[in-house]
Amino acid sequence: MVDPISDAERSTFNRRVRIGTTLLVGVSAGLVSLQADPTLAQAAGAVVGGLVLGYLLGRYVVPSGPAPATRQRREHERENPFADGGDDDRETRSEEERRQRDTNRR
C-alpha cells in the first residue's frame, strides 16, 4: 500500500522543480544567445536574465504551501461544529434550560 505524500516530501519536490525550471530557462537563454555570436558579457547577461526569468516563472507555475487535499481537510475541520465529538452550544444550552425549568417548578 502506498502512503500519502508527506509535507516534507512535497516541499522538497516543489523546490527541486523550481530549481530545475530556473536552470532550464537560464541555460536555454544562454544557448539561444550563442546563435547571435555575442561577447562574453552579453552571453553572461543573457544567462543571468534567463535565470531571473526562470525563477519568476518557477515561482508562478509551481504550487507552494500545503497540498490541496490537506488544505481542504483543514478548512472542513474548522467549519464543522461537530468535529469535537458532537458537543455544541445547543446541547449545553438545552440542558441548562431544562435545569432552570426544573428549578422553577420546585
C-alpha positions in Angstrom: 0.0 0.0 0.0 1.2 3.5 -0.8 1.2 6.1 1.9 0.2 9.7 1.2 3.0 12.1 0.3 4.2 14.0 3.4 4.5 17.7 3.5 8.3 17.5 3.7 8.5 15.3 0.5 6.1 17.7 -1.2 8.1 20.8 -0.4 11.3 19.1 -1.4 9.8 18.1 -4.8 8.4 21.6 -5.4 11.8 23.1 -4.6 13.6 20.8 -7.0 11.1 21.6 -9.7 11.6 25.3 -9.2 15.4 25.0 -9.3 15.1 22.8 -12.4 12.8 25.3 -14.1 15.2 28.2 -13.2 18.2 26.4 -14.6 16.5 25.2 -17.7 15.3 28.7 -18.7 18.7 30.3 -17.8 20.8 27.8 -19.8 18.3 28.0 -22.6 18.6 31.8 -22.8 22.4 31.4 -22.8 22.4 28.9 -25.6 20.0 31.0 -27.7 22.2 34.0 -27.3 25.2 32.0 -28.7 23.4 31.9 -32.0 23.9 35.6 -32.3 27.7 35.4 -31.7 27.7 37.5 -28.6 30.6 38.7 -26.5 31.3 37.0 -23.2 29.5 39.8 -21.3 26.4 39.6 -23.5 26.2 35.8 -23.1 26.6 36.1 -19.3 23.9 38.8 -19.3 21.6 36.5 -21.2 22.2 33.7 -18.8 21.6 35.9 -15.8 18.4 37.4 -17.4 17.2 33.8 -18.1 17.9 32.7 -14.6 15.8 35.7 -13.2 13.0 34.9 -15.7 13.2 31.2 -14.9 13.0 31.9 -11.1 9.9 34.1 -11.6 8.3 31.5 -13.9 9.0 28.7 -11.3 7.5 30.8 -8.5 4.4 31.4 -10.6 3.9 27.8 -12.0 5.0 25.5 -9.1 2.5 25.5 -6.2 3.5 26.3 -2.7 2.1 25.6 0.7 0.2 22.6 1.8 -1.4 20.1 -0.6 -4.9 20.9 -1.8 -6.3 17.9 0.0 -4.7 18.9 3.3 -5.9 22.5 2.9 -9.4 21.3 2.2 -9.4 18.9 5.2 -8.2 21.7 7.5 -10.9 24.1 6.3 -13.5 21.4 6.7 -12.4 20.7 10.3 -12.6 24.4 11.2 -16.1 24.7 9.7 -17.6 21.5 11.2 -19.2 22.3 14.6 -19.4 18.5 15.3 -15.7 17.8 14.8 -15.2 17.7 18.6 -17.4 14.7 19.0 -20.8 16.3 18.6 -20.9 18.6 21.6 -22.1 22.0 20.5 -23.7 25.0 22.3 -27.2 24.0 21.6 -26.9 20.8 23.7 -25.4 22.6 26.7 -27.9 25.4 26.4 -30.9 23.0 26.3 -29.5 21.2 29.4 -29.2 24.5 31.2 -32.7 25.5 30.2 -34.1 22.1 31.4 -32.3 22.6 34.8 -33.7 26.1 35.1 -37.3 24.8 34.4 -36.9 22.0 36.9 -35.7 24.5 39.5 -38.6 26.9 38.8 -41.1 24.0 39.1 -40.0 23.2 42.7 
